[in-house]
Amino acid sequence: MCQNNCNTKREKGEHLSYEDRVKIEHLYNQQDKNYTEIGKELNCHRTT
């Protein structure tokens, strides 16, 4: 499964990495998580 936590800190204004995008897709489509839960898992704001 794809349950790796993102421990790297993004600087303000940086783009999401490909790995972050894959995690978002998995969390949203496979685990039915909402934006707030995904933001907490990736350690970024929910509107990102």
MARBA-3410 file (N, C-alpha, C, O; in Angstrom, 1 decimal):
48
0.8,-1.2,0.0,0.0,0.0,0.0,0.9,1.2,0.0,2.1,1.2,0.2 ~ 0.3,2.3,-0.2,1.0,3.6,-0.4,0.7,4.5,0.9,0.0,5.5,0.8 ~ 1.2,4.1,2.0,1.0,4.8,3.3,2.2,5.5,3.8,2.4,5.6,5.0 ~ 3.1,5.9,2.9,4.3,6.6,3.4,4.0,8.0,3.8,3.3,8.7,3.0 ~ 4.4,8.4,4.9,4.2,9.8,5.3,5.3,10.7,4.7,6.4,10.3,4.6
4.9,11.9,4.3,5.8,12.8,3.7,6.5,13.6,4.8,5.9,14.4,5.5 ~ 7.8,13.3,5.1,8.5,14.0,6.1,9.3,15.2,5.6,9.9,15.9,6.4 ~ 9.4,15.4,4.3,10.1,16.5,3.8,9.2,17.7,3.8,8.0,17.7,3.6 ~ 9.8,18.9,4.2,9.1,20.1,4.3,9.2,20.9,3.0,10.4,21.1,2.5 ~ 8.1,21.3,2.5,8.1,22.1,1.3,8.3,23.6,1.7,7.7,24.0,2.7
9.0,24.3,0.9,9.1,25.8,1.2,7.8,26.4,0.6,7.2,25.9,-0.3 ~ 7.5,27.5,1.1,6.3,28.2,0.6,6.5,28.5,-0.8,7.5,29.1,-1.2 ~ 5.5,28.2,-1.6,5.5,28.5,-3.0,6.1,27.4,-3.9,6.0,27.5,-5.1 ~ 6.5,26.3,-3.3,7.1,25.2,-4.1,5.9,24.3,-4.7,4.8,24.3,-4.1 ~ 6.2,23.7,-5.8,5.2,22.8,-6.4,5.2,21.5,-5.7,6.1,21.1,-5.0
4.1,20.8,-5.8,4.0,19.4,-5.3,4.8,18.5,-6.2,4.9,18.7,-7.4 ~ 5.5,17.5,-5.5,6.3,16.6,-6.3,5.3,15.5,-6.9,4.2,15.4,-6.6 ~ 5.9,14.8,-7.8,5.1,13.7,-8.5,4.7,12.7,-7.4,3.5,12.2,-7.5 ~ 5.5,12.4,-6.4,5.2,11.4,-5.4,4.0,11.9,-4.6,3.1,11.2,-4.2 ~ 4.0,13.3,-4.3,2.9,13.8,-3.5,1.6,13.7,-4.3,0.5,13.4,-3.8
1.7,13.9,-5.6,0.5,13.8,-6.5,-0.1,12.4,-6.5,-1.3,12.2,-6.5 ~ 0.8,11.4,-6.5,0.4,10.0,-6.5,-0.2,9.7,-5.2,-1.3,9.0,-5.2 ~ 0.3,10.2,-4.1,-0.3,10.0,-2.8,-1.6,10.6,-2.7,-2.6,10.0,-2.2 ~ -1.8,11.8,-3.2,-3.1,12.5,-3.2,-4.1,11.7,-4.0,-5.2,11.4,-3.5 ~ -3.7,11.2,-5.1,-4.6,10.4,-6.0,-5.1,9.1,-5.2,-6.2,8.8,-5.2
-4.1,8.5,-4.6,-4.4,7.2,-3.9,-5.3,7.5,-2.7,-6.3,6.8,-2.5 ~ -5.0,8.5,-1.9,-5.8,8.8,-0.7,-7.2,9.2,-1.1,-8.2,8.8,-0.4 ~ -7.4,10.0,-2.1,-8.7,10.5,-2.5,-9.5,9.4,-3.2,-10.7,9.2,-2.9 ~ -8.9,8.6,-4.1,-9.7,7.7,-4.9,-9.8,6.3,-4.2,-10.9,5.7,-4.3 ~ -8.8,5.8,-3.6,-8.8,4.5,-3.0,-9.3,4.5,-1.5,-10.0,3.6,-1.1
-8.9,5.5,-0.8,-9.2,5.5,0.7,-10.4,6.5,1.0,-10.7,6.6,2.2 ~ -10.9,7.2,0.0,-12.1,8.1,0.2,-11.8,9.1,1.3,-12.7,9.4,2.1 ~ -10.6,9.7,1.3,-10.3,10.7,2.3,-10.7,12.1,1.7,-10.6,12.2,0.5 ~ -11.0,13.0,2.6,-11.4,14.3,2.1,-10.1,15.2,2.1,-9.0,14.8,2.5 ~ -10.3,16.5,1.6,-9.2,17.4,1.4,-8.4,17.7,2.7,-7.2,17.8,2.7
-9.2,17.8,3.8,-8.6,18.1,5.1,-7.7,17.0,5.6,-6.6,17.2,6.0 ~ -8.2,15.8,5.4,-7.4,14.6,5.9,-6.2,14.4,5.0,-5.1,14.0,5.5 ~ -6.3,14.6,3.7,-5.1,14.5,2.8,-4.1,15.6,3.1,-2.9,15.3,3.2 ~ -4.5,16.8,3.4,-3.6,17.9,3.8,-2.8,17.5,5.0,-1.6,17.8,5.1 ~ -3.5,16.9,6.0,-2.8,16.5,7.2,-1.8,15.4,7.0,-0.7,15.5,7.5
-2.1,14.5,6.1,-1.2,13.4,5.8,0.1,13.9,5.1,1.2,13.4,5.3 ~ -0.1,14.9,4.2,1.0,15.4,3.4,1.7,16.6,4.1,2.7,17.1,3.6 ~ 1.1,17.0,5.2,1.7,18.1,5.9,1.7,19.4,5.1,2.7,20.1,5.0 ~ 0.6,19.7,4.4,0.4,20.9,3.7,-1.1,21.4,3.8,-1.9,20.6,4.4 ~ -1.4,22.6,3.4,-2.7,23.1,3.6,-3.7,22.3,2.7,-3.4,21.9,1.6
-4.9,22.2,3.2,-5.9,21.4,2.5,-6.3,22.0,1.1,-6.7,21.2,0.2 ~ -6.1,23.3,0.9,-6.4,23.9,-0.4,-5.3,23.7,-1.4,-5.5,24.1,-2.6 ~ -4.2,23.2,-1.0,-3.1,23.0,-1.9,-3.4,22.0,-3.0,-2.7,21.7,-3.9
END
